[in-house]
Amino acid sequence: MIHEQLIAAIEEMTESMLLEGKLARPEKLVIALEHPVNLEHGDYSSNIAMQLAKLLKRAPAQIAGEFQQKLQSHPLLSHSIAQIEVASPGFLNFYVDWSWWAAASEQTSTSKTALRNKVLVEHTSINPNKSAHIGHLRNSCIGDTLARMLTKTGCQVEVHNYIDDLGNQLADTVVGVLQTTTKQPYERFGDFCWETYSKINKAYKENPDLLEQRTSVLTQLEEGHSNVAWMGLLIAERIVREHVEEMKQFGISYDVLVWESSIVREGFWERAFELLQKTSIFRKETEGKLAGCWVLKHQEHEADETNEYQTDKVLVRSNGILTYTAKDIAYHLWKFGLLDKDFRYKRFSDRLWSTHASGAKKKIGHADMVINVIDQRQEYPQAMVKQALLALGYEQQAEQLRHVSYGVVSLSANTAKGLGIDTSEGKHAYAMSGRQGIGIKIADFLVQMEQIIDGKRSRKAGITSHAIAAASIRYYLLRFQLQTEIVFDIDQATEVSGNTGVYMLYSYARSCSILQKAGEGGRSLGWELALGELEPAEHQLLRQLAYWPETLQAAVKELSPSLLCSYVYDLSALFNHFYAVCPILKAEGQVKTKRIWLTERYKQAMQEALEILGLPTPSRM
């Protein structure tokens, strides 16, 4: 609200100055606002005068003075900004009129108005061959939060979970079921497959001839008619059902399951193949190590046959088997509505559809923007999908294809040791590996987290320890910047204080308790809020509340859930400081009314933010 008004007014003034001086706008000129740490420096600050000083050949303070004079009477700011000051060497400091903001904010919200473009978000997309681990969960938490953010800001969002039921991993599990034995009982089918997958990968090393059976299984899975193909389908479907149920515990859901086998059997790849053959970058190699393969050439790496990404260029292997990237290109042409073919759908579970040859037609796909949440190791294959779109002439769609990459999750030495992993090597962190059977299954980890939470709670009223545990894990995975590789530590994740999910839930529950004791009195503001009447803790809290709409907009623009985590942590810290130094229920008169109102506004902002982050909003802890 205020942020947008300030940016618009400064932008208008800047353009006017450049036009008056007959000057071109510098490419690097960025009109941005900062939030000063010191309250004395205002609620917003701009360095626009210093950016223009060299171009206008004038002192920054002089330029800032001109901005100050004209902005004070600007119609966009006449009500919202109480004061504008110039600070050395040329900062513009803006002081909000909090009486105006208090009244205006009651009439506005960040809720969506009219639906905008359709955005298709693909996330989770776990190989359907074994139980999911904590690294998979980071993907799901990021994708689900992005979908919630986009929905909140008015986008029509459709969430897809891509099921690779024709890949090497499922083939390995099928071979493992056929070639290995087990006597151990398993609570979940995915856990049995976890061990089986690990066993067969060890067996490959001892008996490389078994790899020929994997190739045979891959072919049969793709053809889809044999007993082996049916076995693969049954394994994949049961695993996917377990994955979907596990994700529900973290508030994660999907609209559509897209099976890779549907892409192949509905003829999507054949159509994509026809289109690609008309381009100059797709051809069949006749010599070298890729002889007989159909490859998508990448100009940047074309001359380098030793490039580590060489195999990612192959779309069809010499034995006729399609690579993941080939099917992904066909899938993305469909996502954007660029194929003259479509899926049919059957219900997989309540409100969840699944592609199925004998299903019904539905209005799914045809997106304006596509967001893929895939870890940073898949950056090159994602770039190849975009290159295919460009080669086919779909520049607009290529521009609207966004790869949200993120760092992998490993385990701290302490956590790994506590979960039975050999840490004798003394490493700082331990990577998870499905092939080696090393990793933390989501279901097991949630149980252990629940036990830790339960042991730390002195009171167990209200929200369950299970729900707190799920929220703790989800928040922990979201609060890191996307490119950060997480070294997951269970002790840190279950701390009550600091930047943790538990801290956010306790802070929110505290506000609910205060408001319950206060009753209805003071919920709506009936007093004149003046800047001079605010205690520093009140001012800091009020200012952070005002920053919520712009923070959500920035998070959506950058596709960054961690920005929201930083915001709710700062907001909760300021609220708890306000609670500690400003008596609320023991205050009197207008001061009490003001503080109850601030508590109510905190609760409203937190509820909105927590729901977007996929966290519960408990009234009691």
ROTI-913092 format. One line per 5 residues: number of its first residue (from 1); for each residue x, z, y of C-alpha. Coordinates in Angstrom, 3 decimals, always signed. Layout:
N
NUM) X Z Y  ...
# end
This chain:
621
1) +0.000 +0.000 +0.000  +2.399 +1.205 +2.749  +5.337 -0.479 +1.057  +3.589 -3.867 +1.127  +2.572 -3.420 +4.766
6) +6.109 -2.566 +5.840  +7.657 -5.478 +3.937  +5.111 -7.903 +5.413  +5.658 -6.657 +8.979  +9.472 -6.747 +8.706
11) +9.285 -10.205 +7.116  +7.152 -11.470 +9.987  +9.530 -10.025 +12.583  +12.573 -11.465 +10.819  +11.097 -14.960 +10.675
16) +10.195 -14.723 +14.356  +13.774 -13.770 +15.304  +15.258 -16.580 +13.221  +12.821 -19.102 +14.662  +13.562 -17.963 +18.209
21) +17.299 -18.384 +17.616  +16.775 -21.678 +15.740  +18.603 -20.216 +12.763  +18.172 -20.925 +9.058  +17.320 -18.010 +6.802
26) +20.394 -16.880 +4.803  +19.964 -17.251 +1.041  +21.225 -13.719 +0.418  +18.868 -12.079 +2.928  +16.743 -9.520 +1.069
31) +14.054 -7.497 +2.774  +13.869 -4.260 +0.832  +12.997 -0.643 +1.497  +14.761 +2.499 +0.355  +13.408 +6.010 -0.162
36) +15.681 +8.332 +1.854  +16.772 +11.439 -0.030  +16.727 +13.538 +3.145  +13.237 +14.024 +4.599  +14.753 +13.943 +8.094
41) +15.625 +10.284 +7.541  +12.000 +9.276 +7.074  +9.837 +8.250 +4.157  +11.102 +4.659 +4.066  +14.283 +3.074 +5.394
46) +15.401 -0.539 +6.005  +18.814 -2.088 +6.649  +17.427 -5.426 +7.887  +19.165 -5.088 +11.274  +22.579 -4.784 +9.625
51) +21.886 -7.831 +7.464  +21.046 -9.890 +10.562  +23.857 -8.620 +12.816  +26.475 -11.240 +11.918  +23.991 -14.106 +12.030
56) +22.485 -13.062 +15.388  +25.904 -12.020 +16.752  +24.492 -8.756 +18.077  +25.036 -5.083 +17.334  +22.909 -3.733 +14.438
61) +21.605 -0.872 +16.596  +20.418 -3.345 +19.252  +18.603 -5.461 +16.663  +17.091 -2.325 +15.119  +15.871 -1.264 +18.569
66) +14.065 -4.571 +18.983  +12.466 -4.167 +15.551  +11.453 -0.616 +16.469  +9.762 -1.676 +19.702  +7.761 -4.501 +18.142
71) +6.904 -2.797 +14.853  +5.470 +0.274 +16.592  +2.626 -1.881 +17.913  +2.326 -4.143 +14.862  -1.305 -4.239 +13.635
76) -0.256 -3.714 +10.003  +1.522 -0.456 +10.874  -0.472 +0.948 +13.785  -2.358 +3.395 +11.544  -0.041 +3.988 +8.602
81) +3.257 +4.680 +10.403  +3.427 +7.669 +12.728  +6.976 +7.126 +13.971  +9.903 +4.686 +13.745  +13.455 +5.776 +14.511
86) +16.774 +3.958 +14.733  +19.701 +5.667 +12.996  +23.376 +4.734 +13.192  +24.706 +2.182 +12.511  +21.376 +0.326 +12.537
91) +18.944 +1.753 +10.013  +15.221 +1.682 +10.667  +13.590 +4.911 +9.465  +9.822 +4.975 +9.023  +7.705 +8.136 +8.991
96) +4.305 +7.868 +7.314  +1.138 +9.150 +8.968  +0.026 +11.353 +6.100  -3.429 +11.952 +7.567  -4.033 +8.223 +7.351
101) -2.518 +7.979 +3.859  -4.625 +10.867 +2.535  -7.814 +9.169 +3.688  -6.788 +5.632 +2.682  -5.525 +6.621 -0.755
106) -8.910 +8.081 -1.637  -10.370 +4.590 -1.244  -7.727 +2.663 -3.203  -6.157 +2.730 -6.644  -3.793 +0.711 -8.779
111) -6.626 -0.273 -11.087  -7.127 -3.930 -11.828  -9.626 -5.949 -9.844  -9.981 -9.499 -11.185  -8.162 -10.826 -14.234
116) -5.131 -12.953 -13.426  -3.100 -15.189 -15.723  -3.125 -14.777 -19.475  +0.055 -13.158 -20.776  +0.946 -13.208 -24.461
121) +3.211 -10.318 -25.477  +4.912 -10.521 -28.862  +6.495 -7.336 -30.137  +7.289 -5.327 -33.281  +7.622 -8.395 -35.578
126) +9.314 -6.376 -38.337  +10.328 -8.112 -41.550  +7.571 -7.218 -44.061  +9.916 -6.106 -46.806  +10.397 -2.340 -46.409
131) +9.529 +0.724 -44.323  +10.108 +0.559 -40.570  +12.899 +2.572 -38.947  +13.436 +4.135 -35.524  +15.126 +0.996 -34.164
136) +11.993 -1.028 -34.882  +9.986 +1.616 -33.054  +11.935 +1.070 -29.826  +10.787 -2.553 -29.854  +7.163 -1.547 -30.424
141) +7.187 +1.117 -27.701  +8.674 -1.302 -25.163  +6.224 -4.078 -26.035  +3.170 -1.825 -26.047  +4.121 -0.322 -22.674
146) +4.669 -3.769 -21.150  +1.212 -4.784 -22.371  -0.314 -1.653 -20.813  +1.532 -2.249 -17.514  +0.360 -5.849 -17.302
151) -3.219 -4.951 -18.234  -3.288 -2.215 -15.579  -2.208 -4.657 -12.874  -4.867 -7.220 -13.711  -3.406 -9.572 -16.317
156) -5.329 -10.769 -19.350  -3.011 -9.581 -22.112  -2.944 -10.633 -25.753  -0.584 -8.798 -28.125  +0.924 -10.590 -31.129
161) +2.869 -9.224 -34.079  +4.778 -12.022 -35.834  +5.090 -11.570 -39.597  +8.095 -13.340 -41.133  +6.720 -13.656 -44.668
166) +8.984 -16.611 -45.528  +12.336 -15.067 -44.613  +15.428 -13.964 -46.506  +14.531 -10.284 -46.257  +11.213 -10.638 -48.082
171) +12.880 -12.934 -50.628  +15.507 -10.250 -51.225  +12.861 -7.615 -51.862  +11.042 -9.934 -54.288  +14.296 -10.586 -56.165
176) +14.937 -6.838 -56.131  +11.546 -6.090 -57.687  +12.293 -8.642 -60.405  +15.906 -7.667 -61.047  +16.254 -3.916 -60.446
181) +14.619 -0.826 -61.910  +13.630 +2.539 -60.514  +12.461 +5.827 -62.005  +12.019 +7.746 -58.762  +8.481 +8.342 -57.429
186) +7.783 +7.207 -53.849  +5.109 +8.412 -51.470  +4.898 +5.041 -49.702  +5.264 +1.532 -51.045  +7.586 +0.712 -48.142
191) +9.992 +3.438 -49.258  +10.156 +1.929 -52.745  +10.898 -1.455 -51.149  +13.518 +0.175 -48.873  +15.498 +1.330 -51.901
196) +14.872 -1.912 -53.781  +16.152 -3.986 -50.848  +19.307 -1.887 -50.691  +19.838 -2.140 -54.464  +19.560 -5.926 -54.571
201) +22.001 -6.372 -51.692  +24.529 -4.291 -53.620  +23.766 -6.348 -56.724  +24.488 -9.590 -54.832  +28.040 -8.381 -54.248
206) +28.504 -7.528 -57.913  +26.773 -10.674 -59.192  +26.797 -13.523 -56.613  +24.838 -15.747 -59.032  +21.733 -13.752 -58.056
211) +21.845 -15.509 -54.674  +20.626 -18.645 -56.453  +17.465 -16.749 -57.376  +17.006 -15.783 -53.724  +17.135 -19.495 -52.786
216) +14.563 -20.250 -55.480  +12.287 -17.461 -54.230  +12.593 -18.727 -50.639  +11.463 -22.180 -51.744  +8.536 -20.752 -53.708
221) +7.460 -18.543 -50.799  +7.370 -21.577 -48.527  +5.443 -23.693 -51.062  +3.015 -20.802 -51.591  +1.579 -21.634 -55.044
226) +3.586 -19.837 -57.744  +3.292 -16.333 -59.176  +6.419 -15.416 -57.207  +4.785 -16.626 -53.984  +1.737 -14.464 -54.694
231) +3.993 -11.493 -55.384  +5.689 -12.054 -52.027  +2.322 -12.210 -50.260  +1.113 -8.981 -51.876  +4.339 -7.160 -50.993
236) +4.257 -8.414 -47.399  +0.601 -7.569 -46.837  +0.913 -4.031 -48.173  +4.042 -3.411 -46.086  +2.354 -4.757 -42.944
241) -0.612 -2.425 -43.475  +1.786 +0.518 -43.646  +3.575 -0.663 -40.498  +0.305 -1.040 -38.567  -0.860 +2.437 -39.600
246) +2.488 +4.007 -38.668  +2.426 +2.408 -35.223  -1.098 +3.728 -34.597  +0.342 +7.245 -34.564  +2.305 +6.255 -31.455
251) -0.692 +4.644 -29.740  +0.561 +1.135 -30.549  -1.883 -1.627 -31.466  -2.089 -5.411 -31.696  -4.656 -8.147 -31.215
256) -3.288 -10.693 -33.690  -0.974 -10.868 -36.693  +0.606 -14.326 -36.860  +2.038 -15.083 -40.301  +4.976 -17.443 -40.515
261) +3.439 -19.037 -43.609  +0.437 -20.055 -41.498  +2.721 -21.927 -39.104  +4.207 -23.910 -41.989  +1.010 -24.540 -43.973
266) -1.119 -25.472 -40.976  +1.346 -28.260 -40.190  +2.641 -26.775 -36.937  +6.240 -27.530 -37.816  +5.506 -31.132 -38.843
271) +3.947 -31.739 -35.436  +6.811 -29.989 -33.622  +9.283 -32.017 -35.718  +7.639 -35.264 -34.587  +7.919 -34.218 -30.953
276) +11.531 -33.064 -31.247  +12.604 -36.327 -32.881  +11.763 -38.088 -29.628  +14.332 -36.014 -27.712  +18.057 -36.654 -27.359
281) +19.198 -33.200 -28.476  +17.593 -33.068 -31.932  +19.225 -35.026 -34.717  +20.293 -35.033 -38.350  +23.991 -34.396 -38.921
286) +25.729 -36.880 -41.233  +29.144 -35.247 -41.513  +30.945 -31.932 -41.194  +29.785 -28.567 -42.441  +26.244 -29.221 -41.172
291) +25.860 -32.581 -42.929  +22.241 -33.106 -43.973  +20.917 -30.506 -41.514  +18.587 -31.199 -38.612  +20.093 -29.439 -35.599
296) +19.153 -28.728 -32.023  +22.217 -29.434 -29.916  +23.187 -27.060 -27.139  +25.262 -28.936 -24.571  +27.210 -25.850 -23.578
301) +28.500 -25.299 -27.128  +28.238 -28.805 -28.591  +31.964 -29.413 -28.797  +32.754 -26.041 -30.315  +32.063 -26.153 -34.030
306) +33.573 -22.699 -34.513  +31.119 -21.084 -32.123  +29.621 -17.904 -33.580  +26.119 -19.190 -32.878  +26.603 -22.482 -34.722
311) +24.108 -21.639 -37.479  +21.426 -20.815 -34.918  +21.329 -24.490 -33.940  +20.174 -25.515 -37.409  +16.406 -25.998 -37.601
316) +16.183 -27.574 -41.050  +18.852 -26.812 -43.635  +20.285 -29.534 -45.867  +18.128 -28.208 -48.742  +14.987 -28.737 -46.643
321) +14.334 -25.050 -45.935  +13.316 -24.299 -42.349  +15.198 -21.730 -40.289  +13.502 -18.976 -38.333  +14.266 -20.787 -35.067
326) +12.487 -23.955 -36.237  +9.281 -22.088 -36.937  +9.688 -20.127 -33.711  +9.799 -23.355 -31.680  +6.569 -24.548 -33.312
331) +5.014 -21.118 -32.718  +5.895 -21.210 -29.022  +4.462 -24.679 -28.554  +1.238 -23.221 -29.948  +1.484 -20.084 -27.793
336) +1.373 -22.238 -24.667  -1.388 -24.468 -26.059  +0.941 -27.472 -26.370  +0.136 -28.407 -29.979  -2.964 -30.306 -31.040
341) -3.334 -27.839 -33.915  -4.682 -24.313 -34.165  -4.936 -21.326 -36.493  -7.980 -19.853 -38.173  -8.443 -16.087 -38.323
346) -9.795 -13.303 -40.506  -10.117 -9.609 -39.732  -7.142 -7.625 -41.009  -8.589 -4.297 -39.885  -10.782 -2.996 -37.075
351) -10.158 -5.064 -33.918  -7.094 -6.705 -35.478  -7.162 -10.388 -36.396  -4.815 -12.179 -38.764  -4.108 -15.881 -39.208
356) -5.686 -17.150 -42.426  -6.322 -20.654 -43.769  -9.938 -19.892 -44.742  -10.796 -17.964 -41.587  -12.800 -18.854 -38.492
361) -11.695 -20.411 -35.232  -11.154 -18.098 -32.274  -10.001 -18.447 -28.679  -6.488 -17.054 -29.139  -3.212 -18.218 -27.616
366) -3.056 -20.790 -24.781  -1.054 -18.404 -22.599  +0.212 -18.904 -19.048  +3.181 -16.624 -19.701  +4.867 -15.557 -22.943
371) +6.929 -12.369 -23.253  +8.997 -11.800 -26.387  +10.396 -8.323 -27.015  +13.401 -8.966 -29.262  +16.733 -7.132 -29.364
376) +19.748 -8.514 -27.527  +21.341 -9.840 -30.723  +18.683 -12.588 -30.726  +19.504 -13.832 -27.242  +20.910 -17.170 -28.412
381) +17.989 -18.161 -30.709  +15.610 -17.309 -27.854  +17.638 -19.540 -25.537  +17.301 -22.356 -28.081  +13.505 -22.030 -28.033
386) +13.571 -22.360 -24.256  +15.917 -25.347 -24.517  +13.521 -27.046 -26.936  +10.681 -26.612 -24.429  +12.844 -28.110 -21.679
391) +13.886 -31.035 -23.880  +10.226 -31.761 -24.592  +9.487 -31.842 -20.861  +7.682 -28.511 -20.633  +9.630 -27.102 -17.687
396) +6.819 -24.881 -16.411  +6.322 -23.273 -19.812  +10.077 -22.786 -20.259  +10.118 -20.997 -16.909  +7.273 -18.739 -18.053
401) +8.975 -17.809 -21.341  +10.549 -14.381 -20.910  +12.866 -12.725 -23.399  +12.817 -8.953 -22.914  +15.992 -7.963 -24.725
406) +17.106 -4.410 -25.418  +19.961 -2.470 -26.979  +19.855 -1.339 -30.583  +19.309 +2.260 -31.696  +21.964 +4.201 -33.573
411) +22.122 +7.846 -34.621  +24.224 +10.597 -33.115  +26.667 +12.209 -35.525  +24.668 +15.444 -35.425  +21.350 +13.734 -36.161
416) +22.831 +11.537 -38.881  +24.347 +14.559 -40.612  +21.095 +16.486 -40.400  +19.286 +13.624 -42.102  +21.707 +13.412 -45.003
421) +23.938 +10.545 -43.868  +27.648 +10.817 -44.640  +29.451 +11.501 -41.335  +32.905 +12.185 -42.732  +34.309 +9.240 -40.740
426) +33.842 +11.295 -37.573  +32.289 +8.489 -35.499  +30.391 +9.085 -32.254  +27.355 +7.159 -33.520  +26.143 +5.691 -36.797
431) +24.416 +2.313 -37.012  +21.374 +1.789 -39.198  +21.533 -0.880 -41.914  +18.623 -1.869 -44.112  +20.908 -3.698 -46.538
436) +22.887 -0.497 -47.090  +19.810 +1.714 -47.081  +21.078 +3.560 -43.992  +18.443 +4.408 -41.434  +15.738 +6.783 -40.337
441) +12.279 +5.791 -41.502  +9.652 +6.280 -38.812  +7.323 +8.294 -41.046  +10.067 +10.686 -42.160  +11.400 +11.089 -38.651
446) +7.967 +11.898 -37.253  +7.484 +14.623 -39.864  +10.828 +16.196 -39.000  +10.152 +15.978 -35.273  +6.756 +17.632 -35.779
451) +8.393 +20.531 -37.631  +10.904 +21.033 -34.804  +8.184 +20.917 -32.134  +6.015 +23.317 -34.115  +8.893 +25.769 -34.425
456) +9.502 +25.751 -30.666  +5.866 +26.325 -29.629  +4.838 +29.882 -28.881  +1.214 +28.834 -28.409  -0.510 +26.119 -30.402
461) -3.780 +25.635 -28.526  -4.934 +22.180 -27.500  -2.815 +19.177 -28.446  -1.311 +19.125 -31.955  +2.398 +19.335 -32.705
466) +2.053 +15.960 -34.420  +0.831 +14.336 -31.181  +3.592 +16.028 -29.151  +6.187 +14.825 -31.664  +4.963 +11.226 -31.437
471) +4.942 +11.418 -27.625  +8.454 +12.892 -27.594  +9.849 +10.067 -29.696  +8.024 +7.388 -27.714  +9.159 +8.710 -24.332
476) +12.736 +9.121 -25.527  +12.856 +5.477 -26.601  +11.320 +4.294 -23.317  +13.337 +6.253 -20.772  +16.592 +4.374 -21.295
481) +17.253 +1.137 -19.432  +16.551 -1.816 -21.691  +20.144 -2.964 -22.141  +21.333 +0.541 -23.031  +22.188 +1.071 -26.673
486) +20.511 +4.339 -27.616  +22.397 +6.988 -29.545  +19.360 +8.940 -30.727  +19.806 +12.704 -30.875  +16.949 +14.773 -32.251
491) +17.936 +17.948 -30.376  +17.895 +16.155 -27.010  +14.574 +14.467 -27.767  +12.835 +17.792 -28.484  +14.052 +19.677 -25.413
496) +11.230 +21.156 -23.325  +13.065 +20.815 -20.004  +14.706 +17.809 -18.434  +13.748 +14.172 -18.736  +11.749 +14.469 -21.961
501) +8.243 +13.700 -23.120  +7.566 +17.387 -23.774  +8.422 +18.244 -20.158  +5.967 +15.612 -18.859  +3.149 +16.889 -21.064
506) +3.732 +20.519 -20.066  +3.777 +19.563 -16.383  +0.525 +17.638 -16.688  -1.131 +20.463 -18.646  -0.015 +22.910 -15.932
511) -1.881 +20.909 -13.277  -4.995 +20.867 -15.482  -4.818 +24.644 -15.890  -4.499 +25.200 -12.130  -7.460 +22.948 -11.377
516) -9.576 +24.583 -14.062  -8.950 +27.992 -12.511  -9.618 +26.619 -9.027  -13.001 +25.199 -9.989  -14.403 +22.311 -7.962
521) -13.475 +23.712 -4.562  -10.762 +21.782 -2.767  -10.856 +18.712 -5.009  -11.778 +16.418 -2.096  -9.822 +16.654 +1.121
526) -11.776 +18.100 +4.017  -8.926 +18.963 +6.361  -6.693 +17.067 +8.796  -3.265 +16.630 +7.252  -0.523 +16.546 +9.876
531) +3.167 +16.042 +9.137  +4.162 +19.235 +10.928  +1.872 +21.306 +8.760  +3.602 +20.325 +5.527  +6.090 +22.547 +3.768
536) +9.152 +20.572 +2.546  +8.020 +20.874 -1.094  +4.559 +19.607 -0.151  +6.029 +16.703 +1.810  +8.342 +15.702 -1.049
541) +5.493 +15.746 -3.558  +3.169 +13.832 -1.244  +5.821 +11.216 -0.592  +6.448 +10.685 -4.318  +2.714 +10.261 -4.887
546) +2.674 +7.535 -2.238  +5.446 +5.685 -4.086  +3.373 +5.261 -7.277  +1.717 +1.855 -6.584  +4.989 +0.196 -5.544
551) +6.799 +1.707 -8.544  +4.252 +0.213 -10.930  +4.550 -3.169 -9.206  +8.352 -3.054 -9.456  +8.194 -2.111 -13.146
556) +5.906 -5.065 -13.857  +8.070 -7.459 -11.853  +11.231 -6.346 -13.669  +9.448 -5.791 -17.024  +11.102 -2.385 -17.106
561) +9.259 +0.628 -18.619  +12.209 +2.897 -17.792  +11.292 +2.671 -14.085  +8.008 +4.408 -14.898  +9.820 +7.077 -16.907
566) +12.130 +7.789 -13.971  +9.111 +7.997 -11.679  +7.093 +10.451 -13.796  +10.160 +12.633 -14.298  +10.853 +12.802 -10.551
571) +7.168 +13.372 -9.831  +6.911 +16.187 -12.381  +10.111 +17.828 -11.138  +8.754 +17.781 -7.578  +5.393 +19.145 -8.724
576) +7.025 +22.011 -10.617  +9.181 +22.795 -7.578  +6.055 +22.733 -5.400  +4.342 +25.059 -7.900  +7.304 +27.465 -7.807
581) +7.686 +27.754 -4.022  +4.139 +27.128 -2.736  +1.484 +29.541 -4.044  -1.632 +27.532 -4.854  -4.439 +29.773 -6.074
586) -3.173 +32.771 -4.067  -3.061 +30.791 -0.821  -5.919 +31.050 +1.652  -8.115 +28.788 +3.726  -6.973 +25.249 +4.489
591) -3.561 +25.870 +2.915  -5.230 +26.605 -0.426  -7.487 +23.571 -0.049  -4.496 +21.367 +0.738  -2.498 +22.586 -2.269
596) -5.374 +22.221 -4.692  -5.858 +18.679 -3.373  -2.155 +17.926 -3.891  -2.423 +19.258 -7.444  -5.434 +17.033 -8.078
601) -3.598 +13.976 -6.733  -0.610 +14.798 -8.933  -2.884 +15.040 -11.968  -4.496 +11.681 -11.155  -1.177 +9.869 -10.703
606) +0.320 +11.447 -13.819  -2.718 +10.626 -15.932  -2.489 +6.992 -14.894  +1.269 +6.831 -15.499  +1.168 +8.667 -18.838
611) -1.581 +6.387 -20.130  +0.481 +3.318 -19.207  +3.476 +4.850 -20.999  +1.260 +5.414 -24.034  +1.500 +9.214 -23.864
616) -1.347 +11.727 -24.255  -2.791 +13.674 -21.326  -3.364 +17.189 -22.715  -5.282 +19.790 -20.734  -3.617 +22.528 -22.791
621) -0.280 +22.821 -24.609
# end
